[in-house]
């Protein structure tokens, strides 16, 4: 039973990392792309990034994003590897999908069974 629990936990961790990370072009991406691809950046923060970029021209350094209202060290550390000044996506996919997928009822049932087995 312990091996099954361990295998289940490992498979869940692999599923959470299977979402492909996209590099986002900080100087050209629209608000939809910023909120779609960047963890912790919702619609409001994405609009703030675009507003900052319009009033200050292009970002000269990736760390400059911390000047945007609502982007602090915590969020910056989570998204900095997904940012570029010259390359990357500039718009969200045509068919918008959620960043985080909900766990199906089958997985919830299995998860409850694993917790009960402990």
One Martini backbone bead per residue (centre of mass of N, CA, C, O) as a GRO file, in nm:
protein
  118
    1UNK     BB    1   0.056   0.064  -0.018
    2UNK     BB    2   0.300   0.259  -0.011
    3UNK     BB    3   0.370   0.240  -0.311
    4UNK     BB    4   0.106   0.356  -0.420
    5UNK     BB    5   0.129   0.628  -0.277
    6UNK     BB    6   0.396   0.710  -0.403
    7UNK     BB    7   0.312   0.690  -0.702
    8UNK     BB    8   0.083   0.894  -0.681
    9UNK     BB    9   0.251   1.137  -0.589
   10UNK     BB   10   0.441   1.141  -0.831
   11UNK     BB   11   0.223   1.175  -1.051
   12UNK     BB   12   0.116   1.447  -0.946
   13UNK     BB   13   0.383   1.605  -0.974
   14UNK     BB   14   0.411   1.564  -1.283
   15UNK     BB   15   0.149   1.702  -1.369
   16UNK     BB   16   0.221   1.991  -1.258
   17UNK     BB   17   0.491   2.000  -1.463
   18UNK     BB   18   0.357   1.964  -1.764
   19UNK     BB   19   0.337   2.252  -1.802
   20UNK     BB   20   0.419   2.469  -2.032
   21UNK     BB   21   0.666   2.701  -2.058
   22UNK     BB   22   0.654   3.036  -2.144
   23UNK     BB   23   0.785   3.290  -2.317
   24UNK     BB   24   0.766   3.639  -2.247
   25UNK     BB   25   0.721   3.944  -2.401
   26UNK     BB   26   0.750   4.233  -2.225
   27UNK     BB   27   0.743   4.453  -2.480
   28UNK     BB   28   0.471   4.299  -2.647
   29UNK     BB   29   0.273   4.195  -2.461
   30UNK     BB   30  -0.031   4.138  -2.376
   31UNK     BB   31  -0.248   4.107  -2.119
   32UNK     BB   32  -0.342   3.819  -2.186
   33UNK     BB   33  -0.060   3.689  -2.189
   34UNK     BB   34   0.034   3.767  -1.907
   35UNK     BB   35  -0.205   3.625  -1.752
   36UNK     BB   36  -0.172   3.338  -1.878
   37UNK     BB   37   0.160   3.277  -1.834
   38UNK     BB   38   0.174   3.423  -1.550
   39UNK     BB   39   0.235   3.363  -1.236
   40UNK     BB   40   0.031   3.584  -1.046
   41UNK     BB   41  -0.097   3.712  -1.313
   42UNK     BB   42  -0.351   3.902  -1.369
   43UNK     BB   43  -0.544   4.126  -1.517
   44UNK     BB   44  -0.461   4.372  -1.346
   45UNK     BB   45  -0.149   4.339  -1.363
   46UNK     BB   46  -0.133   4.332  -1.669
   47UNK     BB   47  -0.238   4.621  -1.709
   48UNK     BB   48  -0.007   4.754  -1.547
   49UNK     BB   49   0.220   4.669  -1.735
   50UNK     BB   50   0.116   4.809  -1.990
   51UNK     BB   51   0.098   5.093  -1.869
   52UNK     BB   52   0.396   5.117  -1.797
   53UNK     BB   53   0.510   5.071  -2.083
   54UNK     BB   54   0.369   5.319  -2.216
   55UNK     BB   55   0.505   5.540  -2.011
   56UNK     BB   56   0.828   5.398  -2.037
   57UNK     BB   57   0.838   5.221  -2.255
   58UNK     BB   58   1.073   5.008  -2.254
   59UNK     BB   59   1.221   4.752  -2.119
   60UNK     BB   60   1.560   4.715  -2.003
   61UNK     BB   61   1.481   4.525  -1.761
   62UNK     BB   62   1.335   4.273  -1.597
   63UNK     BB   63   1.342   4.404  -1.303
   64UNK     BB   64   1.152   4.651  -1.376
   65UNK     BB   65   0.876   4.511  -1.305
   66UNK     BB   66   0.888   4.599  -0.995
   67UNK     BB   67   0.760   4.891  -1.060
   68UNK     BB   68   0.502   4.758  -1.068
   69UNK     BB   69   0.202   4.745  -0.953
   70UNK     BB   70   0.207   4.427  -0.774
   71UNK     BB   71   0.527   4.376  -0.816
   72UNK     BB   72   0.729   4.172  -0.645
   73UNK     BB   73   0.959   3.954  -0.540
   74UNK     BB   74   0.784   3.701  -0.541
   75UNK     BB   75   0.673   3.719  -0.829
   76UNK     BB   76   0.936   3.766  -0.977
   77UNK     BB   77   1.070   3.489  -0.898
   78UNK     BB   78   0.843   3.322  -1.057
   79UNK     BB   79   0.871   3.487  -1.361
   80UNK     BB   80   1.166   3.548  -1.471
   81UNK     BB   81   1.204   3.280  -1.651
   82UNK     BB   82   0.947   3.387  -1.849
   83UNK     BB   83   1.125   3.633  -1.939
   84UNK     BB   84   1.155   3.878  -2.211
   85UNK     BB   85   1.269   4.146  -2.426
   86UNK     BB   86   1.270   3.983  -2.737
   87UNK     BB   87   1.120   3.715  -2.666
   88UNK     BB   88   0.820   3.558  -2.737
   89UNK     BB   89   0.516   3.591  -2.646
   90UNK     BB   90   0.221   3.825  -2.724
   91UNK     BB   91  -0.018   3.613  -2.706
   92UNK     BB   92  -0.285   3.447  -2.655
   93UNK     BB   93  -0.462   3.201  -2.708
   94UNK     BB   94  -0.749   3.164  -2.872
   95UNK     BB   95  -0.793   2.929  -2.668
   96UNK     BB   96  -0.878   2.964  -2.361
   97UNK     BB   97  -0.704   2.848  -2.077
   98UNK     BB   98  -0.642   2.731  -1.790
   99UNK     BB   99  -0.378   2.717  -1.576
  100UNK     BB  100  -0.557   2.550  -1.375
  101UNK     BB  101  -0.653   2.238  -1.325
  102UNK     BB  102  -0.895   2.045  -1.235
  103UNK     BB  103  -0.974   1.792  -1.039
  104UNK     BB  104  -1.095   1.509  -1.076
  105UNK     BB  105  -1.308   1.293  -0.921
  106UNK     BB  106  -1.118   1.050  -0.936
  107UNK     BB  107  -0.872   1.184  -0.801
  108UNK     BB  108  -1.013   1.256  -0.537
  109UNK     BB  109  -1.076   0.969  -0.454
  110UNK     BB  110  -0.782   0.869  -0.450
  111UNK     BB  111  -0.681   1.079  -0.248
  112UNK     BB  112  -0.863   0.988  -0.013
  113UNK     BB  113  -0.756   0.698  -0.001
  114UNK     BB  114  -0.464   0.770   0.064
  115UNK     BB  115  -0.519   0.924   0.327
  116UNK     BB  116  -0.661   0.681   0.473
  117UNK     BB  117  -0.414   0.476   0.460
  118UNK     BB  118  -0.238   0.639   0.675
   0.00000   0.00000   0.00000
